[in-house]
Amino acid sequence: MRYARSARRYIAATAVTGMVTAVLVVAQAFLISGAVSAVISDGAGPASVRGLVMALGGVVVARALVVLLQELHAHRSAAGTIVELRRLVLEHAARLGPRWQALHGAGTATLLTRALDDLEPYFTRYLPQLVLAATVTPATVLVLITQDWPAAVAVVCTLPLIPIFMILIGRMTQSVSQERLEAMKVLGDQVLDLISGLPTLKALGREQGPTERVRALGRAYRRTTMSTLRIAFLSGAVLEFITTLSVAIIAVEIGFRLVAGRMDLFTGLLVLMVAPEVYQPLRQVGFQFHASANGVAAAESVFEVLETPVPSRGTLPAPDLRTATIELDAVSVAARGAWAPAGLSATIRPGGLVALTGPSGAGKTTTTQVLLGLLPADRGRVRVVPDGEGPDGAVDLGEIDPVTWWEQIAWVPQRPTITPGTVLDNVLPGTAPDASQTVPGSVVEASQATGFDEVVAGLPQGWDTLVGSGGVGLSVGQRQRLALTRALCSTAPLVVMDEPTAHLDAASEAHVLSGVRALHASGRTVVVIAHRPALIALAEQTVPVTSEPMEPASPAATSSDPSPAHESTAAQEEA
C-alpha cells in the first residue's frame, strides 16, 4: 500500500467485497434454516417456502458474482502492483549508482524477474481470505451470540487455536521461504554470470566446467522448495483437524439439546450452518499463507532496496561544457583497502583530447565514473569553471543537477549498449526514418569518419539490418564503431570513452582511431582511457592515474564496497 497505487485500490475493494460476503453468508444461513425448519417442523408445502427458496437462489448468485469480481480484480491488481514495484526498484537502483549496483546488481535482477512473480498468490489467494477473516468471522460470531450463546462460547474457546497453530507453523515457513529466495538468487546470479561469460568459456574449452555447480544450486533450490511444501501440507492437516473437531463438538452439543427439546430446529440448523463459516476464513488464511510466503519474502527484499538511502544530488544547472573547464583536485576514491585513483589532479580544457593512462586497477574507470557524476569522490573534489569565470566562479560537481550534466555527455564504454532493433535505431535512438525516407546526411558523414559505412555496406539490409540484444550480429570492432558513430551524431560537447580499442585487431583499431580523431576534430572535449600506444599518441594531454594503499588507521579503509571499475578489471583479468 505504501509503494503501489494498485495495491491501495485493491485493499479498499477487497474490504468492500468482504463486508458484502459477510452479509450474504449470514443471509444464506437464515434462509436455509428457515426453509428447512418450515418444511420439517411445520409441514409447509412448496408454495409456502417458494419465497425463501427464490431469495436463497438470489443470495447464491450474488455470492458467485462477488467471488468472480474479486478474482478478476485480484489478478489485475497483482499484475499492476508487480509492474509498479519493478519500475520503482529499477529507478531506485539507477539512482543508487554503480557502486551499489556492482554489489547487488545480479541479485536485484533475479528479484525483479522471478521472485516478484510470487506476489501473485499473495494478492489472489491470501489477502482476500485475510479480509474475509476480518469481516465474515466477526459477523458470524455475532450471529451465534444473539441466537445461541452456548454455541458461541464453544466457538470463542476453540477459535484461538487456529491462529496459535498458524503462528507456530508460519514461523517455520517464513525461514524456509527466506532460504528458498536466497537459493533462487544465488542460482540466478550463477546462471547470469555463466551466460555472460559463455563465449569466453567456449573459446577456452571450459564451457562444461560450471555444469556441476549449477546442478548443485538447482538441487539446493529444489530441496528448499520441497521443505516449504512439506510444511504447507502439515499445516493444512493440522488446521483441518482443529476446525473439523471444533465443528463436531458444536454439532454433538446441538444434537443433545435438540433431542432433549431445549432447542428448536430453526436455531439448531442456523447454528450448524453458521459454525463452519466462523472457522472457514481463518482456515483458508492458514492454507494460503504458504502460497504467499515466497511473495512476501520477495516484497521484503523489494522494500529493502527501496529504503536504501540515495546519495544526495545537486540542484544547480550545469555550465556549458563547450566552453567550461573541468578541474580534478586531489581526487581519491576508496576501493578494496586502497585509493584508486589516489590524489589525482588534472585540468580538462574544452576541445581537448585527454588520455587517462596507468596500470590495471589504478582507478581509470573509477575516474571516468567520477567525471560522469555517477560516483562521488571520497577525497578531493571535481570543479567546473565556466568560460570567463575565475576560480571564484567554479561550481563543485556535487552541487550540479546530474540530469543537466548528463545531457551534455556521451559515454562510450568497452561494451556499448546496443538494443534489439535496426542499426539505424541504435545510431539515432527514437529518430529512425520510415522505409521510404533516406538516411540523414549527418549519419552518413559520421559513419564515413568512423569507418562504420564499410560495416553497413556489408550488412544484408544496410541501415535497416536487425541486430540482437548486446549487438548480436555484429563483431566487437563493429559494435565499437557503431558506438563512436552514435557519439559523433550526438550534440554532446563532452565524450568519455573507456578503452575503445580494447580487444580489437589492427584493422578495427585503425577505424576506431579514425573515429576518435573525428570526434576531436568536431570540437568536442574527449576523455579516453588508453592502454595502447597508438591511442595514447593521439592525445594532446596525458594524465597518469595511480593508486596507493590506505593507511591502516584511515576510516575509509573500513569501506567494504568494491569499486565497480575494479570488479570489471578483475573479471577481465580472470577471463
Disulfide bonds with the S-S distance in Angstrom:
none
